[in-house]
């Protein structure tokens, strides 16, 4: 593949969105920069759009409306996990059909297939991807984007990625690499450590550098985003990219608390605060809070009872009163979510009632490596596990440098 920047170097600050909802200090995402590009690079072009509920401008306009307003001939929509409008629960297969609001046909990438077919892309001149990611490998939107890049290359059409902030920032890199001997799944295709520190635009650039299939990938970079930013620094409202990731605070905890999903304890699905509540009927809250204490987070003893909802139709421990902790982010800069998740796993495992789901295969599949579970079962300490990952993390920081778009490691596009 070859890559190019659709609107020039990141941070250039051109084509700022206008109107009362666009703060002078707010980060401008790729969709907004494209919308106000007076050259109208998509005008008259037949395009497909991969999008979801969070594919919006700061003032709430959806990418479908923005692209049509910019003169693009929008032919077909593609929906990732949770569907085009973000209503489906995690893991729920989504059917295609017709989008009621726009009247456009929809191809589901979380049903019978996860990659567009040649037939899906027939007649298109470009495939546009506008997805808000969570910055962690097992959040499936990064894998969906990578598969879309492959499909576009195979079909001989351009792929255009409209970039958005990584809610974890671009400096935080944590967790294990994948084991390439294990099968790839939609939760495990993104490169690098579990928390990779890339935006989707940067990941697209990295994929074009590493890929072997010919194709053209363009990135519409953000302006005014820097690597040290978490979501609160962007000046943008939080729009749920999936039904259970309900706040920027939850996004900061998610790479760690989601690991509890692989155990018989609850990660908070079926409550008002998914991924900010962890517990089980057999947990001792004060003990868990003490043993899992991690800089940047506060763990407050609490109780909760998971209930069924559209976002979690059958949550773990449904209707069971649970004791545990509420996670609060106290310092977004210091917060290391994977370290938090590791400490939670180690603390929970000390209880005799603890069990891995699927005898540990759930965690292995989530991370695409057995290394973490085996280290935990050997009794390795937190410091030993994190130390074993350090060299791979530093190697990744070097490997990703040519693909970076934003300061402090700016690559001119």
Secondary structure, DSSP 8 states (H G I E B T S, - for coil): -EEEESSSSTT---S---STTS-TTS-B-HHHHHHT-TT-TTTT-EEEEEE-TT-B-TT--BHHHHHHHTT-EEEEEEE-TTTTTT-S-TT-----EE-TTT--EEEESSSS-SS--HHHHTT-SEEEE-----SBTTSTHHHHHHHHHHHHHHHT-EEEEE----TT-SS--BS----TTS---TTS-S-SSSB----HHHHHHHHHHH--S--EEEEE--BS--TT--HHHHT-----SSTT--SHHHHHHHHHHGGGGGBSSB-STTSSSTTTEEEETT--HHHHHHHT--TTEEEEEEEEE---BTTBTT-TTTT-EEEEEEEEES-TTT--HHHHHHHHHHHHHTSTT--BGGGGHHHHHHHT-SHHHHHHHHT--HHHHHHHHHHHHHHHHHHHGGG--STTS----
